[in-house]
Amino acid sequence: MTPRTIFLLRHGQTDFNVQGIVQGSGVDSSLNATGRRQAEQFFAAYAHVPFQKVYTSALRRTQESVQQFLDLGLPHEAHIGLNEISWGVREGTRITMEEDAEYRQVLAGWAAGRTDGRLQGGESPEEVAARQRPFIELLKSREDEETVLVCMHGRAMRVLLCQLLNYPLSYMEGFEHSNLCLYKLEFTGRVFTVKNFLDVSHLQSVG
């Protein structure tokens, strides 16, 4: 089997990202001007890649990040399984490590292996992983899709990378992310390996 290539992309910048406001799965925001410019730069760098399919979450910021590829007529599927983690009642509010004891406590719990913990009304990493598994099986099964583009969200991407690379979810902080960053993976039919880690070379001219 010819190895397949998966371009795993985080969505571009939104105003909520700039303001430190958590979006989660419940805030369906759009890209801001910087995010649109990031999307244009990614397209300029990778428009030549012969993607057979584009996958996004069901949230608009992921589709907007790859819209220029969709405008080429590439097949596209949106999957709720790729949506960002739900932060529950805290979505739409500002959460920082410095100011928010509950947030610190939950993240520390995840790093210590208590990945069934969650903010009030939100999802745990275990629940995110469970809803991602049908998509992972779908991705693995579509052998004719040799090169695919997947656009999703930061925390959900961390969970997905742990699953694809067989790491415990407590390791997810090890997968750093930034707006419109790229993880490029190869899939042999048996294992996924990372070829590009947190690649932002396409964004070098973003101020």
C-alpha positions in Angstrom: 0.0 0.0 0.0 1.3 3.4 -0.9 1.6 5.6 2.2 -1.2 8.2 2.5 -0.6 11.8 3.6 -2.9 13.7 6.0 -2.5 17.4 6.3 -4.0 18.3 9.7 -4.7 22.0 10.1 -5.9 24.2 12.9 -8.3 26.9 11.8 -7.2 30.5 11.3 -7.4 33.3 13.8 -10.7 34.7 15.1 -11.4 37.8 17.2 -12.1 35.5 20.1 -8.6 34.0 19.8 -7.1 37.5 20.1 -9.3 38.3 23.1 -8.6 35.1 25.0 -12.3 34.1 24.9 -12.9 30.3 24.6 -15.1 29.3 21.7 -15.4 25.6 22.1 -18.1 23.8 20.1 -20.8 26.2 21.1 -19.5 29.4 19.7 -19.6 29.3 15.9 -17.3 32.3 15.1 -15.8 33.4 11.8 -12.2 34.2 10.9 -11.0 37.8 11.4 -8.9 39.7 8.8 -5.7 38.0 10.1 -7.3 34.6 9.9 -8.4 35.2 6.3 -4.9 36.3 5.4 -3.5 33.1 7.1 -5.9 31.0 5.0 -4.8 32.8 1.9 -1.2 32.2 2.7 -1.8 28.5 3.4 -3.6 28.2 0.1 -0.8 29.9 -1.8 1.7 27.4 -0.3 -0.3 24.3 -0.8 -2.7 24.9 -3.7 -0.5 22.6 -5.8 -1.1 19.6 -3.6 -3.5 17.1 -5.2 -6.0 16.7 -2.3 -8.7 14.1 -2.9 -10.8 15.2 0.0 -11.2 18.1 2.4 -12.6 17.3 5.9 -13.7 20.0 8.4 -15.6 20.2 11.6 -19.2 21.4 11.5 -18.1 24.9 12.7 -17.7 27.7 10.1 -14.2 28.8 11.2 -12.7 25.5 9.9 -14.6 25.7 6.6 -13.6 29.3 6.1 -9.9 28.3 6.6 -10.0 26.0 3.6 -12.6 27.7 1.5 -10.2 28.4 -1.4 -9.6 24.7 -1.7 -13.4 24.1 -1.7 -13.7 26.7 -4.4 -11.6 24.5 -6.6 -14.4 22.0 -6.4 -12.7 19.5 -4.1 -15.0 17.0 -2.3 -15.8 18.2 1.2 -17.3 16.5 4.3 -18.0 18.2 7.6 -18.0 16.0 10.7 -19.3 16.9 14.1 -16.7 14.5 15.5 -14.1 17.0 14.5 -15.7 19.8 16.5 -13.8 21.5 19.3 -14.2 20.3 22.9 -17.2 21.8 24.7 -16.1 24.1 27.5 -19.7 24.1 28.8 -21.0 27.2 30.6 -17.6 28.9 30.2 -17.9 29.2 26.4 -17.9 32.8 25.3 -16.0 33.9 28.4 -12.4 34.8 28.9 -10.4 32.0 30.5 -6.7 32.3 31.4 -4.3 30.1 33.4 -3.4 33.1 35.5 -6.9 34.2 36.4 -8.9 31.0 36.5 -8.4 28.5 39.2 -11.0 26.0 37.9 -9.4 26.0 34.5 -5.9 25.4 36.0 -7.3 22.6 38.1 -9.0 20.8 35.2 -5.9 21.1 32.9 -3.6 19.9 35.7 -6.0 16.9 36.2 -5.8 16.1 32.5 -2.0 16.2 32.6 -2.1 13.9 35.6 -4.2 11.3 33.7 -7.7 12.3 35.0 -8.9 12.8 31.4 -12.5 12.2 32.4 -12.6 15.7 34.1 -14.4 18.6 32.5 -15.5 22.2 33.2 -19.1 22.6 34.2 -21.5 21.5 31.4 -18.5 20.7 29.1 -16.9 17.7 27.6 -14.0 15.7 28.9 -11.1 14.6 26.6 -12.4 11.1 26.9 -15.7 12.2 25.5 -14.0 14.1 22.7 -11.9 11.0 21.9 -15.0 8.8 21.7 -16.8 11.1 19.2 -13.6 11.3 17.1 -13.3 7.5 16.7 -15.9 7.0 14.0 -14.1 9.7 11.9 -10.7 8.0 12.5 -12.1 4.7 11.3 -13.6 6.5 8.3 -10.3 8.1 7.5 -8.4 4.8 7.8 -10.9 3.0 5.6 -10.8 5.4 2.6 -7.7 4.0 1.0 -8.4 5.7 -2.3 -7.9 9.1 -0.6 -4.2 9.2 -0.8 -3.8 12.9 0.2 -6.4 14.6 2.4 -6.8 17.9 4.2 -8.4 18.0 7.6 -9.2 21.3 9.3 -10.2 21.4 13.0 -9.6 23.0 16.4 -6.7 23.2 18.8 -7.8 21.1 21.8 -9.7 18.6 19.6 -6.5 18.4 17.4 -4.5 17.5 20.5 -6.9 14.7 21.3 -6.9 13.4 17.8 -3.1 13.4 17.6 -2.9 11.4 20.8 -5.3 8.8 19.3 -3.6 8.6 15.9 -0.1 8.3 17.4 -1.1 6.0 20.3 -0.3 8.4 23.1 -2.4 8.6 26.3 -4.6 11.6 26.4 -2.7 13.0 29.3 0.1 13.7 26.8 -2.0 16.1 24.7 -0.3 19.3 25.9 2.8 18.0 24.1 1.1 18.8 20.8 1.4 22.5 20.6 -0.8 24.5 18.2 -1.3 28.0 16.9 -3.7 29.5 14.4 -3.4 27.9 10.9 -0.6 25.6 12.0 0.0 22.3 10.2 0.8 18.8 11.3 1.6 16.6 8.3 1.2 12.9 8.9 1.9 9.8 6.9 -0.3 6.7 7.2 1.0 3.3 6.1 -2.2 1.4 6.6 -1.0 0.4 10.0 0.6 3.4 11.8 0.5 7.2 11.6 3.8 9.1 11.9 4.3 12.9 12.0 6.4 14.3 9.2 5.9 18.0 10.0 5.3 19.2 13.6 3.7 22.6 14.2 4.6 23.8 10.8 3.9 27.6 10.3 6.4 28.2 7.5 3.6 29.3 5.2 2.7 32.1 7.6 6.2 33.8 7.8 5.0 37.1 6.4 2.0 37.4 8.8 2.8 40.4 11.0 
